[in-house]
Amino acid sequence: MVAAAIVVTQGGSAYSAGKNSTTITTLKACEAAITDTQEARAGNPDLGPKSAAAFDDLLELAAQRCKDGAYQYADDLLIIARGMVASE
């Protein structure tokens, strides 16, 4: 799963050209989005150990993208992570 996320976020302009622009435009907003995603995970304890590890890897990679100023890629990773813990 993490490998798929890396492929998606490393796709460059060909991938992001057709996407909506991200709502994350600052480091502070990016860090807040990570915190929100962590809180979503706390509300869903049903992830298995492999999925939990993949979730943590996604958040770690998103945090690095935030630090790099690559907010679109961070947002893409956080969307995947939030999807992992979404309840219906």
N, C-alpha and C positions, 0 to 999 in steps of 0.2 A: 504494500500500500504506500509506504514512504517512497519507494522507487517511482511509483506512478505519480506521486505528488511532485517529486523532483523533475520528472519529465515535463509535467504540465507547467511548472513554474520556470523551467529553463527553456521553454519553447520560444521565447523571445518575441519579437514584433509580429511574427506570423500568427502566433497564438493570441496575443493581446489585442491585435488590431480589430477583431470583431467583438471584443468584450465591452461591456459597459465600464465606464470609468469607476474607480474605487472611491469610496467615501472617506478612506483614510488618506489624509494629506499631510500629516505631521507625525513626528515621533511620539508625541504625547497621545494622539489619537490611536496610533498603532499599539502603543503599550496598553491603553485602555481596552482595545479590542482583544488583546491577548488575555487580559484579566477577565473580561466578560466570558471568553471561551473557557478559561479555567473554571469559572463559576458554573458554567453549563455542565462541565464534566463532573463537578462535585455533586450536582443534582442527579446524576445518572451513574450509580455505582455498579451497573450491570455489565460493564465492559470486561471482557476476559483479559488475561494477562498479555497476550500478544497484541490485542487491539489497544490496550492501555499503553503499551510501550510505543506503538506506532503513533498514538495520539500525542504522547510526550515528545516524540521525535519531531512531529509536525509543529508543535508549539516552539520547540527549540529552534528549528529552522526559520519559523516565522519571526521569532525574536531577532535572529541574525539579519533577516531581510529588513526588519524595521531599522536596525542600527545602520544598515547599508543605505537606507533611504529608498529601498525598493518596495514601496508601499503596496503596489498592485500585486506583486508576488506574495507579500505577506498576507494580504487580504485573501488571495486565492487559497493559500494554505489554511487560513483560519476558517474559510468556508468548508473545506474538506473536513477539518477537525470538528467543527460544529455539527456537520452532518453525521459524524460518527456517534455523537451523543444525543442527537435529536430524538425526542420521544413523540410518538403519535397519539 
